[in-house]
């Protein structure tokens, strides 16, 4: 897969370019997580999440997050990888609350932030990622939240700099990032919601031979 160096995130090289025919989902929240582990990558998280089941007993399709930020142990430090859920504009399986799964962009940083903060490279990368997504989808600082804000959990950890991210989003204009055409899912007649243009295509990452393009009903909810 194509990885995005953290120094490029503040510019225009976020993996936001959706494949032809894929329309932008309605996104209202950004939910931050940590893996609570010392190492990890997209493939290992995908394998772990394939073992999970939703409340109705159905297995997950795989990794529940939309983006993963590496810490140097399993993924290069500060590099961001978009998962199949983002490329296909699918709901997440990360929040444990339906609305935050259906309309929340799940970002996980590899590491345990109950014991230490993210690395400087991770911090810079997640700032660029969150800022760009918030501007593109007009997500307010109040909707940049930690997993623990919607579910009883310590995630993303006491050393995760959530307030810094919220202040960053609050301090910057939510102007639309350029002329964009198309419509968002859930609003067939509404052409006013910005649909970001992405400059670096990120191919789907095939993990352990599992198909990452299985169809799913729009009303399905995967809670964690």
C-alpha positions in Angstrom: 0.0 0.0 0.0 1.0 3.6 -0.4 2.0 5.2 2.9 2.0 8.9 3.4 5.1 10.5 5.1 4.0 12.6 8.1 5.7 15.7 6.7 3.3 15.7 3.7 0.1 15.6 5.7 -0.1 19.3 6.3 0.1 19.9 2.6 -2.2 18.2 0.0 -1.1 14.6 0.0 -3.6 13.0 2.3 -5.1 9.7 0.8 -8.5 11.3 0.2 -9.0 10.5 -3.5 -12.0 8.2 -3.7 -12.2 5.7 -6.5 -14.6 6.5 -9.4 -18.2 5.8 -8.4 -17.5 6.0 -4.7 -19.4 8.9 -3.1 -18.5 10.6 0.1 -20.3 9.4 3.2 -21.8 11.9 5.6 -19.2 12.4 8.3 -20.1 14.2 11.5 -17.4 13.1 14.0 -13.8 12.2 14.3 -13.1 9.6 17.0 -9.5 9.0 18.3 -8.2 5.7 19.6 -5.0 4.0 20.7 -4.2 0.3 20.2 -3.1 0.0 23.8 -0.2 -2.1 22.5 3.4 -1.5 21.9 3.3 -2.4 18.2 0.8 -2.9 15.4 -0.1 -2.3 11.8 -3.1 -2.5 9.6 -2.7 -6.2 8.9 -2.4 -7.2 12.6 -5.4 -5.1 13.6 -7.4 -6.5 10.7 -6.6 -10.0 11.8 -7.7 -9.3 15.4 -10.9 -7.6 14.4 -11.9 -10.5 12.2 -12.4 -12.4 15.4 -14.9 -9.9 16.7 -18.7 -10.1 16.4 -21.4 -7.5 16.5 -24.4 -7.5 18.9 -26.3 -9.7 16.5 -23.5 -12.3 16.4 -22.3 -11.4 12.9 -18.5 -11.3 12.4 -16.8 -8.0 11.6 -15.5 -7.4 8.1 -12.1 -6.7 9.5 -10.3 -3.7 10.8 -12.8 -1.3 12.3 -10.9 2.0 11.8 -10.6 4.3 8.8 -7.0 5.4 9.4 -4.0 3.9 11.3 -1.0 6.0 12.4 2.2 4.0 13.0 4.7 4.4 15.9 7.7 2.7 14.4 6.9 -0.8 15.6 5.1 -2.6 12.8 4.6 0.6 10.8 7.0 3.5 10.2 6.8 6.2 12.9 4.2 8.9 12.0 3.1 7.3 8.7 -0.7 7.1 8.0 -2.5 4.3 6.2 -6.1 4.5 5.0 -8.0 1.2 5.4 -10.6 -0.4 3.1 -13.4 1.3 5.2 -12.2 4.7 4.1 -11.6 3.8 0.5 -15.1 2.4 0.3 -16.6 5.1 2.5 -18.0 2.5 4.8 -19.2 2.9 8.4 -16.7 2.1 11.1 -16.6 -0.5 13.8 -14.8 1.3 16.5 -17.0 3.4 18.7 -19.5 1.1 20.4 -22.3 3.6 19.6 -24.2 3.4 16.4 -24.1 7.1 15.3 -20.4 7.3 16.0 -19.8 4.2 13.9 -22.1 5.2 11.1 -20.9 8.9 10.9 -17.6 8.9 12.8 -14.2 8.7 11.2 -12.2 6.3 13.3 -8.5 7.1 13.7 -6.2 4.8 15.7 -2.6 5.5 16.7 -0.4 2.5 17.5 0.8 2.7 21.1 -0.4 2.6 24.7 -1.1 6.2 25.8 -2.0 5.2 29.3 1.8 4.9 29.9 3.3 7.5 27.5 2.2 10.1 24.9 2.4 9.5 21.2 5.7 10.0 19.5 6.4 13.5 18.1 6.0 12.1 14.5 2.6 10.6 15.4 1.6 13.9 17.0 2.5 15.8 13.9 0.8 13.2 11.6 -2.5 13.1 13.5 -2.6 16.9 13.7 -2.3 17.1 9.9 -4.8 14.3 9.4 -7.5 15.6 11.8 -7.1 19.2 10.6 -7.6 18.2 7.0 -10.6 15.9 7.7 -12.2 18.5 9.9 -11.9 21.2 7.3 -13.1 19.0 4.5 -16.2 17.7 6.2 -16.9 20.8 8.4 -16.5 18.9 11.6 -16.3 21.2 14.6 -13.8 20.9 17.4 -16.5 19.7 19.7 -16.9 16.6 17.5 -13.3 15.7 17.6 -13.5 13.3 20.5 -11.8 10.3 22.2 -13.3 6.9 22.3 -13.9 7.4 26.0 -16.2 10.3 25.3 -18.8 8.0 23.9 -18.1 4.7 25.8 -16.8 3.7 29.2 -13.2 3.1 28.3 -9.8 4.7 29.0 -9.1 4.9 25.2 -7.2 6.8 23.8 -5.3 7.0 27.1 -4.6 9.7 29.7 -1.5 10.9 27.8 -3.2 11.3 24.5 -3.2 15.1 23.6 -6.9 15.3 22.7 -7.3 18.9 23.9 -4.5 20.0 21.7 -6.2 18.5 18.6 -9.5 20.2 19.6 -7.8 23.5 20.0 -6.1 23.1 16.7 -9.4 22.5 14.9 -11.1 25.4 16.8 -8.3 27.8 15.8 -8.5 27.2 12.1 -11.2 28.2 9.6 -13.5 25.4 8.4 -13.4 26.8 4.9 -14.1 24.4 2.0 -10.9 23.0 0.5 -11.5 24.1 -3.1 -14.2 23.4 -5.8 -15.7 20.0 -5.3 -18.6 18.3 -7.1 -20.8 15.4 -6.4 -23.2 14.5 -3.6 -22.8 12.9 -0.2 -24.4 9.6 0.8 -27.7 10.1 2.6 -28.4 13.4 0.9 -29.2 12.6 -2.7 -30.4 16.1 -3.5 -27.8 18.0 -1.5 -24.7 19.1 -3.5 -23.5 21.6 -0.9 -21.5 19.1 1.3 -17.9 19.1 0.3 -16.5 15.9 -1.2 -12.7 16.1 -0.8 -10.3 15.5 -3.6 -7.4 13.2 -2.7 -4.0 13.5 -4.4 -2.4 10.2 -3.5 -4.5 7.1 -4.3 -4.1 4.4 -1.6 -4.9 0.9 -2.9 -6.9 -1.5 -0.8 -4.7 -3.5 1.4 -5.3 -7.3 1.0 -4.8 -8.9 4.4 -4.5 -12.7 4.8 -6.6 -13.4 1.7 -9.7 -11.9 3.2 -11.9 -10.0 0.7 -12.2 -6.4 1.8 -15.0 -5.5 -0.5 -17.9 -7.5 0.9 -21.2 -5.7 0.5 -22.9 -4.5 3.6 -26.4 -3.2 4.3 -26.4 0.6 5.0 -28.4 0.1 8.2 -25.9 -2.4 9.7 -24.2 -1.3 12.9 -21.0 -2.7 14.3 -20.5 -1.7 17.9 -17.4 -2.1 19.9 
